[in-house]
Amino acid sequence: MQTFPYKNINISTKFLLILQKLSFYISIHLSLLVTLLEMASLPNLETPLESLRISTVVPATPRGEENGEYNLNNIDLLMKLHYIRSIYLFDSKAVQDLSISDLKTPMFPLLDLYSHVSGRVRLAESGRPFIKINDAGVRVAEAYCDKTLHEWLDENEFSIDGLVHDHVLGPDVAFSPLVFIKFQSFKCGGLSIGLSWAHILGDAISAFNFITKWSQTLAGQSPPKSLHKPNLTKPKFLSNYISDNPISIKKATVVDEYWLAANESYVATHTFHITSKQLQNLITSYTSKNSNTNGKTKYFEIISAMIWKYIAQIRGDFGPKIVTICTTNISKRVENEFPTNGVILRKIETNLPPQESHISELVKLIAEEKMNEDDAIGKLLEESEGKEDFIVYGAKLTFVDLEEADLYEVKLNGKKPIMANCDFRGVGDQGVVLVLPGLEDDGGNNGRMITVSLLGKELDQLKYKLEREWGINNCSSRGF
């Protein structure tokens, strides 16, 4: 019988399962149980465990012994080494009269809808992962910070670290929660909500929808009776398919037994806030030098082109001539959609040196020259049977279009967050750039948040270039 040592006590798997079932019927915090299980799931937890209160929330309606299974498709398993992390910061007015119990209560009925989110990964006899729908629950972390929100932002800017509970799956995935939600209270009465979401559950839009549905339930809206499940068809491969490895992804080496890719060098993350005025200046500069503009150019395309050029300059002769564009086709997503990995990967390749190209040339490539690798990726995933590990974000320099995402639809007491942000964990050495909706200014205009994960030295040089060329600096948080 498998046991888990805790100091001088050995607790058996059977005993843990008994405790877990008790949580279906009585509202208690299984802090000791969670501590034991999560000791194996949190390899780099910065906040001491003793300063946190960790509890489990399960679906309101227990399934009992009628456990189901949720089969992960090939795209789900392609993303299994990646994690989506989002944060939402609220001032004291938004949090007024809300207790931790109030915040946790809506999760119980919500998890009736998202039953697989409460499950745990299992491996079939073939070695292919699936999710056992066993009501094991999501983890909730509660923490207190002796700083005000303004002090936190002054010290940490838009960083997500510390505001989400750092978790990955493994080493025993059977006991690793797929979702962590962290509530961190501040001295001023403000609150941050941090979501850590395993990408195998769905893409960033699915993660945002989940936490938005929670806030709507908190506001008194009844959850929908069911979620719309997309019709996923098995990919058809072309008869003239040439066996070749797709460029947009690469096979990965994992960290020990964790579902996390190993990096050759340290990858750092930083968020730049481009104000609406700076964004307009950027657009004006682009359009004044590009007489062929049709007015339909997206901010994402211009921002991505600018950063592509700067990173190519930083890397010199090793500057990327091949990049990946990742979109989620938000316009075709439906309301009350079941979580899905609807990511669309396209590669862009150029023979011209990006560091010497004008931004308008790179914008045109991004807008018009995206190449489809669906067949190559699908073939590779079919052959791997879900048992191999891949990196998507950072296999090549990757640009992710999330500028139309509803990050600010999460509300407390009817109030939007004063700031929201997102990053990805498990990024490869080539880096990833997320383009997100920005803060609303006094005129009702929105800028953009650009979250960049790159090798540390490259990121420092990018900060310098953006500040020198566009005045995009590291002090935007002081505008709150």
Salt bridges, closest charged atoms under 4 A:
GLU38 OE2 - ARG139 NE 3.08
GLU65 OE2 - LYS21 NZ 2.66
GLU142 OE1 - ARG53 NH1 3.99
GLU142 OE2 - LYS104 NZ 3.59
ASP154 OD1 - ARG478 NE 3.79
GLU155 OE1 - LYS147 NZ 3.98
GLU157 OE1 - HIS270 ND1 3.79
ASP161 OD1 - ARG85 NH2 2.77
ASP166 OD1 - ARG425 NH1 2.31
ASP203 OD2 - ARG333 NH1 2.90
GLU337 OE1 - ARG333 NE 2.67
GLU349 OE1 - LYS347 NZ 3.80
GLU373 OE2 - LYS347 NZ 3.99
ASP374 OD1 - ARG346 NH1 3.03
GLU385 OE1 - LYS387 NZ 3.26
GLU388 OE1 - LYS251 NZ 2.95
ASP389 OD1 - LYS80 NZ 2.90
ASP401 OD2 - LYS298 NZ 2.44
GLU403 OE2 - LYS298 NZ 3.91
GLU403 OE1 - ARG448 NE 2.89
ASP423 OD1 - ARG85 NE 2.91
GLU458 OE2 - ARG315 NE 3.04
GLU469 OE2 - ARG468 NH2 3.25
